[in-house]
C-alpha cells in the first residue's frame, strides 16, 4: 500500500521514472496555462504548488492579463508609477492587490484577490469635517480597528457635517459608496475589546442624510438612523456607474445631521469605502 501511494505522489509531481504512466507534470505548460486562464486567481495560486508544469504556467502573462482590470495600464501609472515596466503580469496583479496609499496616505486602493475588482478607501483624515480642529468636539484617536490606524471621534456637536471627494480612474462597472461608522469608543482593556457607549446620543432623534454626486451628472441619496452601538456598521450612500475606465471619475459625497434642536455625539468615523456593488456581502471583512 505504501508503494502504491508513493507511485501516485511521484506521478503527481511529474517526477516518476515510469514512461508508461505519464503524470500531470508531463502536460505542456502552454496547455496548463490555457486551463488556468479559466480559474480565479486564488485557485491559480493553489494549483501552482502542484508541480513544476503548473508552477511555470502560473507565471504566463496572458493568464494574469485576463484577471487584471481592463484599464490596468492606467491604474499602474496612477498607483505604482513607471517602476513596474519590467514586471510580469502576475507580479503586477500581486502588487495591485496590496493596499496602495496615495494622496498623502489619506486614500488606499487595492484589487480584490479573488475577482480583481477595484476597492478604494478614504480615511477620516482625508475628509472635510466641520469642527474637526476644535478639541471640544472632535479628536483623532489611534486604533487597530481601522486600516488607517486612526479614526475621528466625535464627543458632542450641534451641527454635524462631513464632506469628501475622490477622483480616480475606476474600471467600467457599477460601484457603491459606504461610510464605516461606530457608535461608541472602542479600546483594549486587559487584552480584551471594550466599547464605551456612554457618550452616544442624538442619533435616534433625526436620521442622518447621505449624498453623492459624480462628475458626469449622476447622484444618489439615502437617509437612516444610526443604530447598533458597540460595533462597526457600514451605511450605504448609493451607487454610480463608470463607463470609461481610461478617464478619472470624480465623486463628491457627504454625511450630515444639521438639525440644531439637539446635540449628537459618541461617534467614531473611520472611512468612506467604494467597491463594486456586488461586494455587499464581503464588506464585513474589509
Number of C-alpha atoms within 10 A of each C-alpha: 6 7 8 9 10 12 16 14 14 17 20 17 18 19 17 19 11 11 7 7 10 15 18 18 20 17 13 13 18 14 12 19 23 15 14 22 19 13 15 15 23 11 12 22 16 12 15 17 13 15 17 17 22 27 19 15 24 26 18 20 15 16 22 23 17 13 22 21 20 15 16 20 11 20 21 18 13 13 16 17 11 10 9 14 12 9 11 15 21 20 15 19 23 14 17 23 19 14 16 16 18 14 10 9 13 16 22 21 23 22 22 17 17 13 13 18 20 23 21 21 27 25 23 24 20 19 20 14 18 16 17 18 11 9 11 12 16 22 17 17 12 14 16 12 13 15 15 21 12 20 25 22 24 26 21 19 20 16 16 20 17 18 17 17 17 19 13 17 19 31 25 16 15 15 20 19 24 21 21 21 21 25 28 26 23 19 15 11 9 6 7 7 9 14 16 14 17 11 16 21 18 19 20 13 14 17 17 19 17 23 19 22 19 19 12 12 8 12 16 15 16 15 17 15 13 19 12 10 18 16 13 18 18 17 19 21 22 19 20 20 18 17 12 14 19 17 15 16 19 15 20 15 24 21 21 17 20 18 15 11 9 14 18 24 23 23 25 25 22 26 25 26 23 21 24 22 16 11 15 12 8 8 13 10 5 10
